[in-house]
Amino acid sequence: MLDEIASQPDCWRRAAAIAADAARALPADGERVAVVGCGTSWFMAQSYAARREAAGKGVTDAFAASEMPLTREYDRLVAISRSGTTTEVLELLHQLPPSVPSVLLTGIHDAPMAPLAGDTIVLDFADERSVVQTRFATTALALLRASLGEDLTAAADDAATAIAEPLPLPVDSTEQVTFLGRGWTVGLANEAALKCREAATFWTESYPAMEYRHGPISITGPNRATWVFGIPPEGLAAQVADTGGTFVESGLDPMADLVRAQRFAIAVATHRGQDPDHPRHLTRSVILNP
């Protein structure tokens, strides 16, 4: 994971460089789009969907692949699957009406689900050996952001900063973290929380930032932290301070701030004597029995 995390700035630059070629398969402006995935890929779908719709490119919904309502009408489906084998995504592509164009973002050539998708974009340079996803997920999101016309130069530079700078929280005394986001960064908050749970079996939660004060703030206190991706709501830092908790924010691109959270997850796992590359009960891909 450490090597894969460190490679992300270069992976994002490569993704941005191929975005123009990939654009023919990706959603056009004005299309009504569904984006699906499972686990980490679902959270990247959430971020892209919010980013695309906020950019005025068209209605964009994100679903866990098992929960997409087939009764809704969409102009295109975007599926994200690192392994290209995830059962729920495979089943959804089987059920998708032939009239709906689809594109698969995957990390491997000859992915089993590729024949079911109209187009396939292979990010093999971002594929991973670790069970826990880091660079594939962010590289897929980098490609999708670049396809919206975004310049990712600053984001990649910020990722290099996030790799080099000290972690914002001590791993030996932090007992809980709540990750928060707004708009497209809600997906990043969800993913940061998942990374800590997967890699380190560490107690994390995630919420839209404005929802945090509607109950979840009650778990915050000394030796616990609230980590916000992007610009925090006004007054939130002071409210967290009142609980005795630690407030974490960053001026980095939020996707680069996720890199810091990935590093924190590894650091906690290492401190606990756990192997973040091979977390318990997890495999590289979830393939369910028929």
Phi and psi in degrees as a GROMACS rama.xvg file:
@    title "Ramachandran Plot"
@    xaxis  label "Phi"
@    yaxis  label "Psi"
@TYPE xy
-60.2489  -45.4835  LEU-2
-65.2916  -40.9461  ASP-3
-68.4971  -38.4926  GLU-4
-62.5475  -43.2248  ILE-5
-66.2483  -21.7414  ALA-6
-84.6994  -3.70176  SER-7
-62.5256  -41.0748  GLN-8
-55.0819  -44.3818  PRO-9
-67.1884  -39.3182  ASP-10
-61.8804  -40.8949  CYS-11
-65.9922  -38.6192  TRP-12
-65.0197  -40.3412  ARG-13
-65.888  -39.8228  ARG-14
-62.1547  -43.184  ALA-15
-63.1751  -34.6283  ALA-16
-69.5674  -28.3906  ALA-17
-98.9353  0.835295  ILE-18
-61.3099  -37.1406  ALA-19
-64.1486  -40.5534  ALA-20
-69.0123  -34.242  ASP-21
-76.6787  -16.1651  ALA-22
-59.4354  -29.0797  ALA-23
-62.3332  -28.6079  ARG-24
-94.5507  -15.6181  ALA-25
-90.0701  164.87  LEU-26
-57.1163  137.834  PRO-27
-85.5833  158.847  ALA-28
-57.5537  135.307  ASP-29
91.7551  -14.7578  GLY-30
-71.3046  146.718  GLU-31
-89.9978  119.073  ARG-32
-124.733  141.086  VAL-33
-112.434  135.977  ALA-34
-120.924  130.238  VAL-35
-131.356  157.022  VAL-36
-175.751  -178.12  GLY-37
-129.417  141.617  CYS-38
59.8642  -127.449  GLY-39
-54.1889  -42.0469  THR-40
-63.9354  -33.5586  SER-41
-64.4764  -40.3606  TRP-42
-68.2897  -35.3688  PHE-43
-66.5815  -35.8198  MET-44
-61.4102  -41.2016  ALA-45
-59.6388  -45.1183  GLN-46
-64.9811  -45.2926  SER-47
-64.1401  -43.466  TYR-48
-59.3481  -46.1245  ALA-49
-66.4039  -39.3528  ALA-50
-65.7145  -43.8125  ARG-51
-66.3291  -45.0844  ARG-52
-67.3812  -39.3368  GLU-53
-64.6331  -27.0768  ALA-54
-80.2809  -0.551023  ALA-55
76.9366  23.1012  GLY-56
-87.5364  -11.965  LYS-57
136.411  162.048  GLY-58
-59.6456  129.591  VAL-59
-140.926  120.09  THR-60
-114.188  144.114  ASP-61
-114.883  137.116  ALA-62
-137.418  145.661  PHE-63
-61.7332  137.014  ALA-64
-55.7498  -33.1618  ALA-65
-73.2334  -12.1434  SER-66
-115.572  5.94641  GLU-67
-69.2881  127.329  MET-68
-78.2243  111.388  PRO-69
-70.6977  -10.0085  LEU-70
-79.5176  -13.2647  THR-71
-83.013  149.463  ARG-72
-98.3989  128.077  GLU-73
-131.574  152.671  TYR-74
-84.9157  -20.9511  ASP-75
-162.003  148.914  ARG-76
-118.372  133.588  LEU-77
-111.898  121.3  VAL-78
-111.85  134.766  ALA-79
-116.534  123.155  ILE-80
-153.732  109.313  SER-81
-56.067  -47.1963  ARG-82
-84.1655  -22.0477  SER-83
69.2038  16.8757  GLY-84
-125.749  -4.79774  THR-85
-58.3407  125.526  THR-86
-55.8771  -47.5296  THR-87
-65.0471  -37.2327  GLU-88
-69.1424  -41.0474  VAL-89
-59.3822  -45.3991  LEU-90
-65.0115  -38.9936  GLU-91
-64.0549  -43.8506  LEU-92
-63.5172  -34.3381  LEU-93
-61.9885  -39.0184  HIS-94
-87.2374  -13.26  GLN-95
-64.4948  132.692  LEU-96
-57.9537  139.06  PRO-97
-58.4398  -21.1322  PRO-98
-75.3558  -10.6606  SER-99
-99.4697  112.302  VAL-100
-63.6104  146.517  PRO-101
-137.369  153.983  SER-102
-137.043  136.267  VAL-103
-108.536  129.501  LEU-104
-102.614  118.855  LEU-105
-141.829  168.417  THR-106
-100.507  -4.59053  GLY-107
-129.777  150.286  ILE-108
-76.9345  153.677  HIS-109
57.7476  37.1724  ASP-110
-61.2763  137.41  ALA-111
-55.1314  -30.6186  PRO-112
-88.2377  -6.72653  MET-113
-58.5931  -40.7352  ALA-114
-62.2869  -19.4777  PRO-115
-85.4263  -16.3687  LEU-116
-96.7262  146.274  ALA-117
-65.7077  -38.7578  GLY-118
-135.538  153.61  ASP-119
-132.974  131.123  THR-120
-112.021  116.326  ILE-121
-100.672  117.669  VAL-122
-103.376  61.0291  LEU-123
-65.6739  -25.9347  ASP-124
-69.4761  -14.1394  PHE-125
-108.423  3.00638  ALA-126
-64.0279  163.641  ASP-127
-134.017  154.44  GLU-128
-88.4855  -32.3609  ARG-129
-67.5404  145.933  SER-130
-62.1793  -40.5511  VAL-131
-80.918  125.282  VAL-132
-75.3041  138.417  GLN-133
-137.165  -73.6608  THR-134
-72.3487  -32.2228  ARG-135
-62.7742  -45.0754  PHE-136
-60.8206  -49.3691  ALA-137
-70.5376  -30.3259  THR-138
-70.5879  -38.8762  THR-139
-60.5835  -43.0696  ALA-140
-67.3119  -36.5938  LEU-141
-61.0657  -44.0632  ALA-142
-60.8308  -45.2267  LEU-143
-66.5251  -37.9337  LEU-144
-64.6015  -43.7412  ARG-145
-62.7692  -33.5115  ALA-146
-66.941  -19.079  SER-147
-84.9639  -0.273997  LEU-148
96.3854  8.91248  GLY-149
-78.4916  143.343  GLU-150
-91.1638  117.314  ASP-151
-96.4409  11.9391  LEU-152
-57.4823  -49.4667  THR-153
-66.8688  -37.4864  ALA-154
-62.6522  -43.207  ALA-155
-65.9865  -39.3903  ALA-156
-64.2225  -40.3181  ASP-157
-64.6251  -35.268  ASP-158
-63.1273  -39.4851  ALA-159
-62.0495  -38.2962  ALA-160
-64.5782  -43.2366  THR-161
-63.825  -29.1811  ALA-162
-74.0851  -32.6053  ILE-163
-92.8605  -27.6292  ALA-164
-80.7269  159.414  GLU-165
-62.6691  152.217  PRO-166
-67.639  148.798  LEU-167
-80.7309  -9.29356  PRO-168
-133.955  144.837  LEU-169
-74.7514  133.317  PRO-170
-80.3591  -18.0584  VAL-171
-85.8477  -18.347  ASP-172
-124.197  -8.97884  SER-173
-79.94  122.272  THR-174
-105.206  -13.337  GLU-175
-163.554  144.569  GLN-176
-134.22  136.193  VAL-177
-110.084  122.919  THR-178
-98.8869  136.723  PHE-179
-128.328  149.997  LEU-180
-148.546  171.218  GLY-181
-137.006  138.176  ARG-182
60.7781  -126.668  GLY-183
-69.1223  -16.3424  TRP-184
-86.6683  -3.97371  THR-185
-61.1939  -42.1527  VAL-186
-61.3025  -37.2655  GLY-187
-66.7772  -39.8396  LEU-188
-62.5016  -43.2329  ALA-189
-60.2913  -41.0065  ASN-190
-69.561  -40.0482  GLU-191
-60.4418  -42.3154  ALA-192
-64.1841  -41.4964  ALA-193
-63.4924  -39.7067  LEU-194
-59.4483  -42.5961  LYS-195
-68.5026  -37.6567  CYS-196
-69.0831  -43.4764  ARG-197
-65.6164  -55.7781  GLU-198
-76.3326  -30.4309  ALA-199
-129.683  4.67536  ALA-200
44.3127  45.7447  THR-201
-103.48  138.417  PHE-202
-70.7148  112.327  TRP-203
-135.849  157.155  THR-204
-136.401  165.4  GLU-205
-148.093  145.15  SER-206
-152.892  159.268  TYR-207
-60.3309  138.172  PRO-208
-56.9536  -38.3102  ALA-209
-71.7409  -19.6169  MET-210
-82.0956  -16.3673  GLU-211
-58.9742  -35.5763  TYR-212
-79.2994  -7.21621  ARG-213
-94.2145  46.0143  HIS-214
127.85  -55.8883  GLY-215
-61.237  -23.4548  PRO-216
-60.9571  -18.5349  ILE-217
-66.9398  -19.1082  SER-218
-85.7054  -10.0977  ILE-219
-80.8798  144.02  THR-220
-177.513  -166.843  GLY-221
-55.0551  140.113  PRO-222
67.5732  14.0882  ASN-223
-124.358  154.568  ARG-224
-133.056  154.139  ALA-225
-120.319  118.139  THR-226
-114.587  118.681  TRP-227
-108.54  130.686  VAL-228
-94.0201  121.39  PHE-229
87.4998  -160.648  GLY-230
-78.4383  123.402  ILE-231
-77.7531  155.934  PRO-232
-60.1218  146.366  PRO-233
-60.1121  132.927  GLU-234
86.8743  -7.98278  GLY-235
-69  -38.9707  LEU-236
-59.4189  -41.4414  ALA-237
-66.9626  -37.5845  ALA-238
-66.9489  -38.0049  GLN-239
-65.8128  -40.8792  VAL-240
-60.2798  -36.3533  ALA-241
-63.6977  -26.8162  ASP-242
-80.8552  -12.0887  THR-243
90.5376  0.306742  GLY-244
-82.534  169.584  GLY-245
-99.6534  134.647  THR-246
-105.658  126.526  PHE-247
-117.948  125.884  VAL-248
-141.739  171.541  GLU-249
-152.359  149.249  SER-250
-88.876  3.24385  GLY-251
-74.1444  159.123  LEU-252
-52.3617  133.589  ASP-253
-56.2867  -32.2896  PRO-254
-66.3807  -33.499  MET-255
-71.8727  -33.783  ALA-256
-64.2545  -30.4333  ASP-257
-61.0808  -32.599  LEU-258
-61.2994  -39.0435  VAL-259
-62.3288  -40.5445  ARG-260
-66.112  -37.5585  ALA-261
-60.2893  -44.4191  GLN-262
-63.6314  -38.928  ARG-263
-62.6255  -41.1571  PHE-264
-60.0413  -43.9514  ALA-265
-65.1822  -42.1558  ILE-266
-62.7933  -40.2348  ALA-267
-66.1629  -43.1256  VAL-268
-60.3284  -45.0454  ALA-269
-63.2  -41.9675  THR-270
-61.5527  -33.6232  HIS-271
-87.0045  -0.013858  ARG-272
76.2493  24.9516  GLY-273
-103.703  158.604  GLN-274
-99.5902  103.873  ASP-275
-68.0953  -20.1868  PRO-276
-74.9514  -22.316  ASP-277
-134.21  69.374  HIS-278
-67.8184  153.152  PRO-279
-66.5275  144.741  ARG-280
69.2647  6.21265  HIS-281
-117.06  150.714  LEU-282
-129.131  169.051  THR-283
-60.5255  -36.0398  ARG-284
-139.316  144.313  SER-285
-91.4934  110.471  VAL-286
-119.063  111.815  ILE-287
-87.8292  150.662  LEU-288
-67.2333  148.032  ASN-289
